[in-house]
């Protein structure tokens, strides 16, 4: 298992940018992928973007394509989410997650961090 801790986030204006960071510790050697999810007020948690740990293959949901970028840093055991052109509907608690071993299921979670975008 891995422990995940998010940082960054906060308040931004519409059209602005923020960067989220997620530091992983523990069995990072067997991580398969890392991802960002989010939960907006009154909505279910949703997948935002993910990256395979070894190969660096990325996937983005349509609602963030061209605006958000996920990157990983092996040396720091970290993943980042660069968010640009933010919109009020990006307001949510953002969660870092990891999938381990051969599984594509995300079963390791950070505590989440608030991102608020004002109009």
ZIKACOR-V999072 format. One record per residue. N is the residue number from 1. PHI is phi in degrees with one decimal (999 if undefined). NEAR is the number of other C-alpha atoms within 12 Angstrom. D_LAST is the distance of its C-alpha to the last C-alpha in whole Angstrom. Layout:
BEGIN
n:phi:near:d_last
N:PHI:NEAR:D_LAST
N:PHI:NEAR:D_LAST
END
This chain:
BEGIN
n:phi:near:d_last
1:999:21:39
2:-125.9:30:36
3:-105.8:26:34
4:-123.0:33:31
5:-134.8:29:28
6:-88.2:33:25
7:-148.6:27:23
8:93.7:27:20
9:77.1:30:17
10:114.9:25:15
11:-111.5:26:11
12:-140.5:25:9
13:-89.4:22:6
14:-55.6:21:5
15:89.8:19:9
16:-86.8:25:10
17:-133.5:27:13
18:-146.4:31:15
19:-125.3:30:19
20:-105.7:36:20
21:-123.1:35:24
22:-138.2:38:27
23:-101.7:33:30
24:-108.1:37:33
25:-140.0:25:36
26:103.4:17:39
27:-83.2:18:41
28:-67.3:29:38
29:-67.2:20:41
30:-114.1:22:41
31:-69.7:35:38
32:-95.2:30:37
33:-156.4:41:33
34:-128.0:53:30
35:-151.9:50:27
36:-118.7:49:23
37:-118.7:36:22
38:-148.4:34:19
39:-131.6:25:19
40:-84.1:25:16
41:-54.5:18:16
42:76.4:10:19
43:-122.7:12:20
44:-77.6:12:22
45:-65.8:18:22
46:-134.3:25:22
47:-71.1:27:23
48:-109.0:35:21
49:-163.1:37:24
50:-146.8:37:27
51:-143.5:34:30
52:-73.8:31:34
53:-67.8:33:35
54:-82.2:21:38
55:-84.9:15:37
56:74.0:19:34
57:-74.3:18:33
58:-111.8:25:29
59:-141.8:24:28
60:-126.1:24:24
61:-72.4:21:22
62:-57.4:12:21
63:-72.9:19:18
64:-121.5:28:18
65:-58.1:19:20
66:82.8:17:20
67:-116.7:25:17
68:-109.7:31:18
69:-134.2:30:22
70:-103.7:38:24
71:-135.9:34:27
72:-130.0:31:30
73:-132.4:22:33
74:-64.0:22:36
75:-63.3:13:37
76:-100.9:15:34
77:48.9:29:34
78:-135.8:33:31
79:-130.1:40:28
80:-127.1:36:24
81:-128.1:40:21
82:-93.3:28:19
83:-112.1:37:16
84:-123.3:24:14
85:46.7:25:12
86:-64.6:31:10
87:-122.8:26:7
88:-55.1:20:6
89:-77.8:23:10
90:-84.6:38:11
91:-60.2:29:11
92:-176.7:31:14
93:-89.2:35:18
94:-101.8:40:19
95:-119.1:42:23
96:-88.7:46:25
97:-142.8:44:28
98:-134.2:44:32
99:-108.6:32:35
100:-113.9:28:38
101:60.8:23:41
102:-94.6:14:42
103:-91.3:16:39
104:-95.3:20:36
105:-84.2:19:35
106:-85.4:28:32
107:-128.7:23:34
108:-123.4:33:33
109:-131.9:30:30
110:-81.9:29:28
111:-81.0:21:26
112:97.7:29:23
113:-143.5:30:20
114:-81.4:28:16
115:-123.7:36:13
116:-124.7:29:10
117:-115.9:27:7
118:-95.4:19:4
119:-74.0:16:0
END
